Amino acid sequence: MIAGGSLAGILYAILFGNGLVREADAGDNPGLWPLLHDGTGGLIAGGLLFFALGVILSRVGQRKLTT
């Protein structure tokens, strides 16, 4: 996950440097779904995604290996 975050940051820097995307924190940039960037909706969506990731990782980690 650390490598994926690093690669995503490098990709964002390249796209931003070439003018293909705008600054993520710009006041006039509401993002793809403005509801997810404002207040409680964004916090709930982020929490649900984090919970889903935890469930997926725990299920995969508990799976028995078959040979």
N, CA, C, O and CB atoms as a CASP TS submission, in Angstrom:
PFRMAT TS
TARGET T0000
AUTHOR 0000-0000-0000
METHOD Language model
MODEL 1
PARENT N/A
ATOM      1  N   MET     1       0.822  -1.180   0.000  1.00  0.00           N
ATOM      2  CA  MET     1       0.000   0.000   0.000  1.00  0.00           C
ATOM      3  C   MET     1       0.871   1.251   0.000  1.00  0.00           C
ATOM      4  O   MET     1       0.499   2.269  -0.583  1.00  0.00           O
ATOM      5  CB  MET     1      -0.938  -0.006   1.198  1.00  0.00           C
ATOM      6  N   ILE     2       2.005   1.178   0.638  1.00  0.00           N
ATOM      7  CA  ILE     2       2.890   2.335   0.664  1.00  0.00           C
ATOM      8  C   ILE     2       3.408   2.628  -0.741  1.00  0.00           C
ATOM      9  O   ILE     2       3.456   3.783  -1.165  1.00  0.00           O
ATOM     10  CB  ILE     2       4.064   2.102   1.635  1.00  0.00           C
ATOM     11  N   ALA     3       3.794   1.572  -1.457  1.00  0.00           N
ATOM     12  CA  ALA     3       4.289   1.760  -2.824  1.00  0.00           C
ATOM     13  C   ALA     3       3.184   2.290  -3.721  1.00  0.00           C
ATOM     14  O   ALA     3       3.444   3.135  -4.578  1.00  0.00           O
ATOM     15  CB  ALA     3       4.842   0.440  -3.388  1.00  0.00           C
ATOM     16  N   GLY     4       1.960   1.816  -3.546  1.00  0.00           N
ATOM     17  CA  GLY     4       0.844   2.301  -4.355  1.00  0.00           C
ATOM     18  C   GLY     4       0.575   3.775  -4.113  1.00  0.00           C
ATOM     19  O   GLY     4       0.302   4.520  -5.055  1.00  0.00           O
ATOM     20  N   GLY     5       0.649   4.204  -2.858  1.00  0.00           N
ATOM     21  CA  GLY     5       0.468   5.619  -2.543  1.00  0.00           C
ATOM     22  C   GLY     5       1.575   6.474  -3.139  1.00  0.00           C
ATOM     23  O   GLY     5       1.330   7.581  -3.618  1.00  0.00           O
ATOM     24  N   SER     6       2.791   5.952  -3.107  1.00  0.00           N
ATOM     25  CA  SER     6       3.913   6.681  -3.696  1.00  0.00           C
ATOM     26  C   SER     6       3.754   6.813  -5.203  1.00  0.00           C
ATOM     27  O   SER     6       3.993   7.880  -5.768  1.00  0.00           O
ATOM     28  CB  SER     6       5.231   5.985  -3.369  1.00  0.00           C
ATOM     29  N   LEU     7       3.351   5.724  -5.854  1.00  0.00           N
ATOM     30  CA  LEU     7       3.143   5.770  -7.303  1.00  0.00           C
ATOM     31  C   LEU     7       1.999   6.707  -7.670  1.00  0.00           C
ATOM     32  O   LEU     7       2.080   7.417  -8.672  1.00  0.00           O
ATOM     33  CB  LEU     7       2.862   4.369  -7.844  1.00  0.00           C
ATOM     34  N   ALA     8       0.936   6.716  -6.871  1.00  0.00           N
ATOM     35  CA  ALA     8      -0.178   7.621  -7.134  1.00  0.00           C
ATOM     36  C   ALA     8       0.264   9.075  -6.975  1.00  0.00           C
ATOM     37  O   ALA     8      -0.155   9.936  -7.749  1.00  0.00           O
ATOM     38  CB  ALA     8      -1.356   7.313  -6.193  1.00  0.00           C
ATOM     39  N   GLY     9       1.103   9.353  -5.984  1.00  0.00           N
ATOM     40  CA  GLY     9       1.611  10.709  -5.799  1.00  0.00           C
ATOM     41  C   GLY     9       2.485  11.160  -6.957  1.00  0.00           C
ATOM     42  O   GLY     9       2.404  12.308  -7.395  1.00  0.00           O
ATOM     43  N   ILE    10       3.315  10.261  -7.450  1.00  0.00           N
ATOM     44  CA  ILE    10       4.165  10.592  -8.605  1.00  0.00           C
ATOM     45  C   ILE    10       3.308  10.832  -9.836  1.00  0.00           C
ATOM     46  O   ILE    10       3.554  11.770 -10.594  1.00  0.00           O
ATOM     47  CB  ILE    10       5.188   9.463  -8.880  1.00  0.00           C
ATOM     48  N   LEU    11       2.292   9.981 -10.040  1.00  0.00           N
ATOM     49  CA  LEU    11       1.401  10.161 -11.190  1.00  0.00           C
ATOM     50  C   LEU    11       0.665  11.497 -11.099  1.00  0.00           C
ATOM     51  O   LEU    11       0.541  12.205 -12.098  1.00  0.00           O
ATOM     52  CB  LEU    11       0.388   9.001 -11.275  1.00  0.00           C
ATOM     53  N   TYR    12       0.179  11.843  -9.906  1.00  0.00           N
ATOM     54  CA  TYR    12      -0.502  13.120  -9.721  1.00  0.00           C
ATOM     55  C   TYR    12       0.436  14.285 -10.005  1.00  0.00           C
ATOM     56  O   TYR    12       0.039  15.260 -10.644  1.00  0.00           O
ATOM     57  CB  TYR    12      -1.057  13.226  -8.302  1.00  0.00           C
ATOM     58  N   ALA    13       1.671  14.192  -9.538  1.00  0.00           N
ATOM     59  CA  ALA    13       2.637  15.264  -9.783  1.00  0.00           C
ATOM     60  C   ALA    13       2.902  15.440 -11.275  1.00  0.00           C
ATOM     61  O   ALA    13       3.015  16.566 -11.758  1.00  0.00           O
ATOM     62  CB  ALA    13       3.950  14.974  -9.049  1.00  0.00           C
ATOM     63  N   ILE    14       3.001  14.339 -11.998  1.00  0.00           N
ATOM     64  CA  ILE    14       3.225  14.412 -13.450  1.00  0.00           C
ATOM     65  C   ILE    14       2.024  15.045 -14.132  1.00  0.00           C
ATOM     66  O   ILE    14       2.181  15.938 -14.964  1.00  0.00           O
ATOM     67  CB  ILE    14       3.495  13.005 -14.040  1.00  0.00           C
ATOM     68  N   LEU    15       0.817  14.588 -13.783  1.00  0.00           N
ATOM     69  CA  LEU    15      -0.386  15.138 -14.402  1.00  0.00           C
ATOM     70  C   LEU    15      -0.571  16.610 -14.059  1.00  0.00           C
ATOM     71  O   LEU    15      -0.957  17.398 -14.923  1.00  0.00           O
ATOM     72  CB  LEU    15      -1.611  14.348 -13.967  1.00  0.00           C
ATOM     73  N   PHE    16      -0.302  16.995 -12.808  1.00  0.00           N
ATOM     74  CA  PHE    16      -0.423  18.393 -12.401  1.00  0.00           C
ATOM     75  C   PHE    16       0.633  19.247 -13.096  1.00  0.00           C
ATOM     76  O   PHE    16       0.343  20.361 -13.532  1.00  0.00           O
ATOM     77  CB  PHE    16      -0.294  18.523 -10.873  1.00  0.00           C
ATOM     78  N   GLY    17       1.846  18.732 -13.200  1.00  0.00           N
ATOM     79  CA  GLY    17       2.925  19.479 -13.857  1.00  0.00           C
ATOM     80  C   GLY    17       2.657  19.724 -15.328  1.00  0.00           C
ATOM     81  O   GLY    17       3.086  20.740 -15.875  1.00  0.00           O
ATOM     82  N   ASN    18       1.953  18.804 -15.980  1.00  0.00           N
ATOM     83  CA  ASN    18       1.620  18.971 -17.394  1.00  0.00           C
ATOM     84  C   ASN    18       0.312  19.722 -17.609  1.00  0.00           C
ATOM     85  O   ASN    18      -0.110  19.909 -18.750  1.00  0.00           O
ATOM     86  CB  ASN    18       1.539  17.623 -18.063  1.00  0.00           C
ATOM     87  N   GLY    19      -0.335  20.155 -16.531  1.00  0.00           N
ATOM     88  CA  GLY    19      -1.574  20.921 -16.647  1.00  0.00           C
ATOM     89  C   GLY    19      -2.800  20.079 -16.976  1.00  0.00           C
ATOM     90  O   GLY    19      -3.818  20.618 -17.411  1.00  0.00           O
ATOM     91  N   LEU    20      -2.720  18.761 -16.775  1.00  0.00           N
ATOM     92  CA  LEU    20      -3.858  17.902 -17.093  1.00  0.00           C
ATOM     93  C   LEU    20      -4.877  17.822 -15.960  1.00  0.00           C
ATOM     94  O   LEU    20      -6.038  17.486 -16.196  1.00  0.00           O
ATOM     95  CB  LEU    20      -3.372  16.518 -17.428  1.00  0.00           C
ATOM     96  N   VAL    21      -4.456  18.127 -14.736  1.00  0.00           N
ATOM     97  CA  VAL    21      -5.376  18.187 -13.598  1.00  0.00           C
ATOM     98  C   VAL    21      -5.109  19.472 -12.836  1.00  0.00           C
ATOM     99  O   VAL    21      -4.020  20.042 -12.898  1.00  0.00           O
ATOM    100  CB  VAL    21      -5.217  16.942 -12.665  1.00  0.00           C
ATOM    101  N   ARG    22      -6.147  19.922 -12.104  1.00  0.00           N
ATOM    102  CA  ARG    22      -5.984  21.121 -11.285  1.00  0.00           C
ATOM    103  C   ARG    22      -5.549  20.742  -9.876  1.00  0.00           C
ATOM    104  O   ARG    22      -5.565  19.570  -9.501  1.00  0.00           O
ATOM    105  CB  ARG    22      -7.292  21.933 -11.241  1.00  0.00           C
ATOM    106  N   GLU    23      -5.168  21.734  -9.117  1.00  0.00           N
ATOM    107  CA  GLU    23      -4.740  21.510  -7.737  1.00  0.00           C
ATOM    108  C   GLU    23      -5.882  20.899  -6.935  1.00  0.00           C
ATOM    109  O   GLU    23      -7.022  21.356  -7.032  1.00  0.00           O
ATOM    110  CB  GLU    23      -4.265  22.831  -7.086  1.00  0.00           C
ATOM    111  N   ALA    24      -5.590  19.885  -6.155  1.00  0.00           N
ATOM    112  CA  ALA    24      -6.630  19.172  -5.410  1.00  0.00           C
ATOM    113  C   ALA    24      -7.262  20.051  -4.338  1.00  0.00           C
ATOM    114  O   ALA    24      -8.441  19.879  -4.028  1.00  0.00           O
ATOM    115  CB  ALA    24      -6.051  17.917  -4.770  1.00  0.00           C
ATOM    116  N   ASP    25      -6.515  20.979  -3.771  1.00  0.00           N
ATOM    117  CA  ASP    25      -7.036  21.805  -2.685  1.00  0.00           C
ATOM    118  C   ASP    25      -7.564  23.151  -3.152  1.00  0.00           C
ATOM    119  O   ASP    25      -7.852  24.017  -2.326  1.00  0.00           O
ATOM    120  CB  ASP    25      -5.969  22.022  -1.662  1.00  0.00           C
ATOM    121  N   ALA    26      -7.696  23.344  -4.455  1.00  0.00           N
ATOM    122  CA  ALA    26      -8.192  24.625  -4.965  1.00  0.00           C
ATOM    123  C   ALA    26      -9.639  24.824  -4.517  1.00  0.00           C
ATOM    124  O   ALA    26     -10.430  23.881  -4.530  1.00  0.00           O
ATOM    125  CB  ALA    26      -8.083  24.687  -6.519  1.00  0.00           C
ATOM    126  N   GLY    27      -9.976  26.024  -4.129  1.00  0.00           N
ATOM    127  CA  GLY    27     -11.322  26.318  -3.656  1.00  0.00           C
ATOM    128  C   GLY    27     -12.389  26.138  -4.711  1.00  0.00           C
ATOM    129  O   GLY    27     -13.531  25.818  -4.379  1.00  0.00           O
ATOM    130  N   ASP    28     -12.051  26.333  -5.972  1.00  0.00           N
ATOM    131  CA  ASP    28     -13.043  26.200  -7.041  1.00  0.00           C
ATOM    132  C   ASP    28     -13.079  24.801  -7.638  1.00  0.00           C
ATOM    133  O   ASP    28     -13.768  24.575  -8.632  1.00  0.00           O
ATOM    134  CB  ASP    28     -12.762  27.203  -8.131  1.00  0.00           C
ATOM    135  N   ASN    29     -12.349  23.856  -7.048  1.00  0.00           N
ATOM    136  CA  ASN    29     -12.305  22.491  -7.554  1.00  0.00           C
ATOM    137  C   ASN    29     -13.105  21.585  -6.619  1.00  0.00           C
ATOM    138  O   ASN    29     -12.580  21.151  -5.594  1.00  0.00           O
ATOM    139  CB  ASN    29     -10.837  21.993  -7.688  1.00  0.00           C
ATOM    140  N   PRO    30     -14.389  21.286  -6.956  1.00  0.00           N
ATOM    141  CA  PRO    30     -15.199  20.470  -6.059  1.00  0.00           C
ATOM    142  C   PRO    30     -14.909  18.980  -6.168  1.00  0.00           C
ATOM    143  O   PRO    30     -15.459  18.200  -5.391  1.00  0.00           O
ATOM    144  CB  PRO    30     -16.645  20.711  -6.331  1.00  0.00           C
ATOM    145  N   GLY    31     -14.068  18.560  -7.101  1.00  0.00           N
ATOM    146  CA  GLY    31     -13.778  17.145  -7.284  1.00  0.00           C
ATOM    147  C   GLY    31     -14.821  16.480  -8.163  1.00  0.00           C
ATOM    148  O   GLY    31     -15.723  17.139  -8.680  1.00  0.00           O
ATOM    149  N   LEU    32     -14.693  15.181  -8.329  1.00  0.00           N
ATOM    150  CA  LEU    32     -15.646  14.456  -9.166  1.00  0.00           C
ATOM    151  C   LEU    32     -17.023  14.403  -8.527  1.00  0.00           C
ATOM    152  O   LEU    32     -18.028  14.600  -9.211  1.00  0.00           O
ATOM    153  CB  LEU    32     -15.147  13.048  -9.433  1.00  0.00           C
ATOM    154  N   TRP    33     -17.086  14.140  -7.225  1.00  0.00           N
ATOM    155  CA  TRP    33     -18.344  14.086  -6.498  1.00  0.00           C
ATOM    156  C   TRP    33     -18.261  15.050  -5.323  1.00  0.00           C
ATOM    157  O   TRP    33     -17.707  14.700  -4.282  1.00  0.00           O
ATOM    158  CB  TRP    33     -18.658  12.637  -6.016  1.00  0.00           C
ATOM    159  N   PRO    34     -18.799  16.256  -5.467  1.00  0.00           N
ATOM    160  CA  PRO    34     -18.683  17.256  -4.396  1.00  0.00           C
ATOM    161  C   PRO    34     -19.232  16.788  -3.056  1.00  0.00           C
ATOM    162  O   PRO    34     -18.745  17.212  -2.008  1.00  0.00           O
ATOM    163  CB  PRO    34     -19.393  18.511  -4.801  1.00  0.00           C
ATOM    164  N   LEU    35     -20.249  15.910  -3.075  1.00  0.00           N
ATOM    165  CA  LEU    35     -20.826  15.422  -1.830  1.00  0.00           C
ATOM    166  C   LEU    35     -19.788  14.720  -0.962  1.00  0.00           C
ATOM    167  O   LEU    35     -19.848  14.799   0.265  1.00  0.00           O
ATOM    168  CB  LEU    35     -21.977  14.478  -2.123  1.00  0.00           C
ATOM    169  N   LEU    36     -18.831  14.033  -1.595  1.00  0.00           N
ATOM    170  CA  LEU    36     -17.826  13.290  -0.839  1.00  0.00           C
ATOM    171  C   LEU    36     -16.731  14.189  -0.274  1.00  0.00           C
ATOM    172  O   LEU    36     -15.921  13.738   0.536  1.00  0.00           O
ATOM    173  CB  LEU    36     -17.207  12.230  -1.716  1.00  0.00           C
ATOM    174  N   HIS    37     -16.696  15.436  -0.684  1.00  0.00           N
ATOM    175  CA  HIS    37     -15.650  16.344  -0.218  1.00  0.00           C
ATOM    176  C   HIS    37     -16.144  17.311   0.843  1.00  0.00           C
ATOM    177  O   HIS    37     -15.356  18.077   1.398  1.00  0.00           O
ATOM    178  CB  HIS    37     -15.086  17.116  -1.377  1.00  0.00           C
ATOM    179  N   ASP    38     -17.435  17.288   1.130  1.00  0.00           N
ATOM    180  CA  ASP    38     -18.005  18.254   2.067  1.00  0.00           C
ATOM    181  C   ASP    38     -18.537  17.569   3.310  1.00  0.00           C
ATOM    182  O   ASP    38     -19.389  16.684   3.226  1.00  0.00           O
ATOM    183  CB  ASP    38     -19.114  19.051   1.400  1.00  0.00           C
ATOM    184  N   GLY    39     -18.042  17.972   4.442  1.00  0.00           N
ATOM    185  CA  GLY    39     -18.595  17.609   5.730  1.00  0.00           C
ATOM    186  C   GLY    39     -18.765  16.134   6.030  1.00  0.00           C
ATOM    187  O   GLY    39     -17.891  15.312   5.757  1.00  0.00           O
ATOM    188  N   THR    40     -19.921  15.825   6.601  1.00  0.00           N
ATOM    189  CA  THR    40     -20.196  14.505   7.136  1.00  0.00           C
ATOM    190  C   THR    40     -20.236  13.431   6.061  1.00  0.00           C
ATOM    191  O   THR    40     -19.796  12.309   6.311  1.00  0.00           O
ATOM    192  CB  THR    40     -21.493  14.521   7.879  1.00  0.00           C
ATOM    193  N   GLY    41     -20.746  13.732   4.881  1.00  0.00           N
ATOM    194  CA  GLY    41     -20.831  12.739   3.809  1.00  0.00           C
ATOM    195  C   GLY    41     -19.468  12.174   3.452  1.00  0.00           C
ATOM    196  O   GLY    41     -19.317  10.967   3.264  1.00  0.00           O
ATOM    197  N   GLY    42     -18.489  13.041   3.360  1.00  0.00           N
ATOM    198  CA  GLY    42     -17.134  12.599   3.040  1.00  0.00           C
ATOM    199  C   GLY    42     -16.520  11.766   4.151  1.00  0.00           C
ATOM    200  O   GLY    42     -15.813  10.794   3.885  1.00  0.00           O
ATOM    201  N   LEU    43     -16.788  12.143   5.399  1.00  0.00           N
ATOM    202  CA  LEU    43     -16.259  11.375   6.531  1.00  0.00           C
ATOM    203  C   LEU    43     -16.872   9.980   6.582  1.00  0.00           C
ATOM    204  O   LEU    43     -16.174   8.996   6.829  1.00  0.00           O
ATOM    205  CB  LEU    43     -16.525  12.112   7.849  1.00  0.00           C
ATOM    206  N   ILE    44     -18.181   9.901   6.349  1.00  0.00           N
ATOM    207  CA  ILE    44     -18.845   8.591   6.368  1.00  0.00           C
ATOM    208  C   ILE    44     -18.351   7.726   5.214  1.00  0.00           C
ATOM    209  O   ILE    44     -18.068   6.543   5.403  1.00  0.00           O
ATOM    210  CB  ILE    44     -20.381   8.756   6.290  1.00  0.00           C
ATOM    211  N   ALA    45     -18.244   8.311   4.015  1.00  0.00           N
ATOM    212  CA  ALA    45     -17.772   7.549   2.855  1.00  0.00           C
ATOM    213  C   ALA    45     -16.346   7.040   3.083  1.00  0.00           C
ATOM    214  O   ALA    45     -16.047   5.884   2.782  1.00  0.00           O
ATOM    215  CB  ALA    45     -17.828   8.417   1.579  1.00  0.00           C
ATOM    216  N   GLY    46     -15.477   7.883   3.606  1.00  0.00           N
ATOM    217  CA  GLY    46     -14.104   7.465   3.886  1.00  0.00           C
ATOM    218  C   GLY    46     -14.048   6.376   4.939  1.00  0.00           C
ATOM    219  O   GLY    46     -13.272   5.428   4.812  1.00  0.00           O
ATOM    220  N   GLY    47     -14.856   6.499   5.972  1.00  0.00           N
ATOM    221  CA  GLY    47     -14.901   5.484   7.013  1.00  0.00           C
ATOM    222  C   GLY    47     -15.396   4.146   6.493  1.00  0.00           C
ATOM    223  O   GLY    47     -14.859   3.098   6.850  1.00  0.00           O
ATOM    224  N   LEU    48     -16.436   4.180   5.637  1.00  0.00           N
ATOM    225  CA  LEU    48     -16.953   2.941   5.060  1.00  0.00           C
ATOM    226  C   LEU    48     -15.930   2.274   4.146  1.00  0.00           C
ATOM    227  O   LEU    48     -15.793   1.051   4.153  1.00  0.00           O
ATOM    228  CB  LEU    48     -18.234   3.217   4.287  1.00  0.00           C
ATOM    229  N   LEU    49     -15.222   3.066   3.370  1.00  0.00           N
ATOM    230  CA  LEU    49     -14.191   2.498   2.503  1.00  0.00           C
ATOM    231  C   LEU    49     -13.060   1.883   3.322  1.00  0.00           C
ATOM    232  O   LEU    49     -12.561   0.810   2.985  1.00  0.00           O
ATOM    233  CB  LEU    49     -13.636   3.571   1.563  1.00  0.00           C
ATOM    234  N   PHE    50     -12.657   2.557   4.392  1.00  0.00           N
ATOM    235  CA  PHE    50     -11.602   2.040   5.256  1.00  0.00           C
ATOM    236  C   PHE    50     -12.050   0.750   5.946  1.00  0.00           C
ATOM    237  O   PHE    50     -11.266  -0.190   6.079  1.00  0.00           O
ATOM    238  CB  PHE    50     -11.204   3.093   6.303  1.00  0.00           C
ATOM    239  N   PHE    51     -13.309   0.708   6.383  1.00  0.00           N
ATOM    240  CA  PHE    51     -13.856  -0.493   7.009  1.00  0.00           C
ATOM    241  C   PHE    51     -13.888  -1.651   6.011  1.00  0.00           C
ATOM    242  O   PHE    51     -13.520  -2.776   6.350  1.00  0.00           O
ATOM    243  CB  PHE    51     -15.270  -0.221   7.557  1.00  0.00           C
ATOM    244  N   ALA    52     -14.329  -1.373   4.778  1.00  0.00           N
ATOM    245  CA  ALA    52     -14.373  -2.417   3.746  1.00  0.00           C
ATOM    246  C   ALA    52     -12.978  -2.956   3.461  1.00  0.00           C
ATOM    247  O   ALA    52     -12.806  -4.163   3.289  1.00  0.00           O
ATOM    248  CB  ALA    52     -15.002  -1.871   2.452  1.00  0.00           C
ATOM    249  N   LEU    53     -11.988  -2.087   3.408  1.00  0.00           N
ATOM    250  CA  LEU    53     -10.619  -2.520   3.191  1.00  0.00           C
ATOM    251  C   LEU    53     -10.153  -3.421   4.338  1.00  0.00           C
ATOM    252  O   LEU    53      -9.499  -4.437   4.104  1.00  0.00           O
ATOM    253  CB  LEU    53      -9.691  -1.306   3.049  1.00  0.00           C
ATOM    254  N   GLY    54     -10.484  -3.054   5.561  1.00  0.00           N
ATOM    255  CA  GLY    54     -10.119  -3.877   6.703  1.00  0.00           C
ATOM    256  C   GLY    54     -10.773  -5.250   6.670  1.00  0.00           C
ATOM    257  O   GLY    54     -10.133  -6.249   6.997  1.00  0.00           O
ATOM    258  N   VAL    55     -12.042  -5.310   6.277  1.00  0.00           N
ATOM    259  CA  VAL    55     -12.742  -6.592   6.181  1.00  0.00           C
ATOM    260  C   VAL    55     -12.100  -7.462   5.112  1.00  0.00           C
ATOM    261  O   VAL    55     -11.853  -8.646   5.340  1.00  0.00           O
ATOM    262  CB  VAL    55     -14.238  -6.379   5.870  1.00  0.00           C
ATOM    263  N   ILE    56     -11.831  -6.889   3.960  1.00  0.00           N
ATOM    264  CA  ILE    56     -11.213  -7.643   2.865  1.00  0.00           C
ATOM    265  C   ILE    56      -9.841  -8.173   3.280  1.00  0.00           C
ATOM    266  O   ILE    56      -9.532  -9.343   3.058  1.00  0.00           O
ATOM    267  CB  ILE    56     -11.083  -6.760   1.606  1.00  0.00           C
ATOM    268  N   LEU    57      -9.029  -7.318   3.877  1.00  0.00           N
ATOM    269  CA  LEU    57      -7.685  -7.752   4.282  1.00  0.00           C
ATOM    270  C   LEU    57      -7.737  -8.815   5.368  1.00  0.00           C
ATOM    271  O   LEU    57      -6.921  -9.737   5.355  1.00  0.00           O
ATOM    272  CB  LEU    57      -6.871  -6.562   4.771  1.00  0.00           C
ATOM    273  N   SER    58      -8.672  -8.713   6.309  1.00  0.00           N
ATOM    274  CA  SER    58      -8.738  -9.720   7.365  1.00  0.00           C
ATOM    275  C   SER    58      -9.225 -11.057   6.809  1.00  0.00           C
ATOM    276  O   SER    58      -8.742 -12.105   7.236  1.00  0.00           O
ATOM    277  CB  SER    58      -9.661  -9.248   8.499  1.00  0.00           C
ATOM    278  N   ARG    59     -10.167 -11.045   5.872  1.00  0.00           N
ATOM    279  CA  ARG    59     -10.650 -12.290   5.276  1.00  0.00           C
ATOM    280  C   ARG    59      -9.547 -12.968   4.465  1.00  0.00           C
ATOM    281  O   ARG    59      -9.381 -14.186   4.528  1.00  0.00           O
ATOM    282  CB  ARG    59     -11.872 -12.019   4.385  1.00  0.00           C
ATOM    283  N   VAL    60      -8.804 -12.182   3.713  1.00  0.00           N
ATOM    284  CA  VAL    60      -7.710 -12.754   2.925  1.00  0.00           C
ATOM    285  C   VAL    60      -6.622 -13.286   3.849  1.00  0.00           C
ATOM    286  O   VAL    60      -6.039 -14.337   3.580  1.00  0.00           O
ATOM    287  CB  VAL    60      -7.125 -11.703   1.954  1.00  0.00           C
ATOM    288  N   GLY    61      -6.347 -12.578   4.923  1.00  0.00           N
ATOM    289  CA  GLY    61      -5.316 -13.011   5.866  1.00  0.00           C
ATOM    290  C   GLY    61      -5.683 -14.273   6.615  1.00  0.00           C
ATOM    291  O   GLY    61      -4.793 -15.023   7.015  1.00  0.00           O
ATOM    292  N   GLN    62      -6.956 -14.534   6.817  1.00  0.00           N
ATOM    293  CA  GLN    62      -7.396 -15.711   7.547  1.00  0.00           C
ATOM    294  C   GLN    62      -7.641 -16.911   6.657  1.00  0.00           C
ATOM    295  O   GLN    62      -7.906 -18.007   7.152  1.00  0.00           O
ATOM    296  CB  GLN    62      -8.635 -15.398   8.304  1.00  0.00           C
ATOM    297  N   ARG    63      -7.557 -16.722   5.364  1.00  0.00           N
ATOM    298  CA  ARG    63      -7.790 -17.812   4.419  1.00  0.00           C
ATOM    299  C   ARG    63      -6.679 -18.848   4.552  1.00  0.00           C
ATOM    300  O   ARG    63      -5.501 -18.510   4.660  1.00  0.00           O
ATOM    301  CB  ARG    63      -7.868 -17.277   2.965  1.00  0.00           C
ATOM    302  N   LYS    64      -7.080 -20.109   4.541  1.00  0.00           N
ATOM    303  CA  LYS    64      -6.093 -21.186   4.616  1.00  0.00           C
ATOM    304  C   LYS    64      -5.491 -21.423   3.241  1.00  0.00           C
ATOM    305  O   LYS    64      -6.178 -21.346   2.222  1.00  0.00           O
ATOM    306  CB  LYS    64      -6.731 -22.486   5.162  1.00  0.00           C
ATOM    307  N   LEU    65      -4.207 -21.710   3.233  1.00  0.00           N
ATOM    308  CA  LEU    65      -3.525 -21.994   1.978  1.00  0.00           C
ATOM    309  C   LEU    65      -3.792 -23.440   1.591  1.00  0.00           C
ATOM    310  O   LEU    65      -3.731 -24.342   2.427  1.00  0.00           O
ATOM    311  CB  LEU    65      -2.000 -21.722   2.092  1.00  0.00           C
ATOM    312  N   THR    66      -4.086 -23.646   0.326  1.00  0.00           N
ATOM    313  CA  THR    66      -4.280 -25.002  -0.171  1.00  0.00           C
ATOM    314  C   THR    66      -3.148 -25.321  -1.134  1.00  0.00           C
ATOM    315  O   THR    66      -2.763 -24.492  -1.958  1.00  0.00           O
ATOM    316  CB  THR    66      -5.671 -25.165  -0.862  1.00  0.00           C
ATOM    317  N   THR    67      -2.635 -26.508  -1.022  1.00  0.00           N
ATOM    318  CA  THR    67      -1.524 -26.900  -1.900  1.00  0.00           C
ATOM    319  C   THR    67      -1.916 -28.028  -2.812  1.00  0.00           C
ATOM    320  O   THR    67      -1.103 -28.483  -3.617  1.00  0.00           O
ATOM    321  CB  THR    67      -0.311 -27.303  -1.087  1.00  0.00           C
TER
END
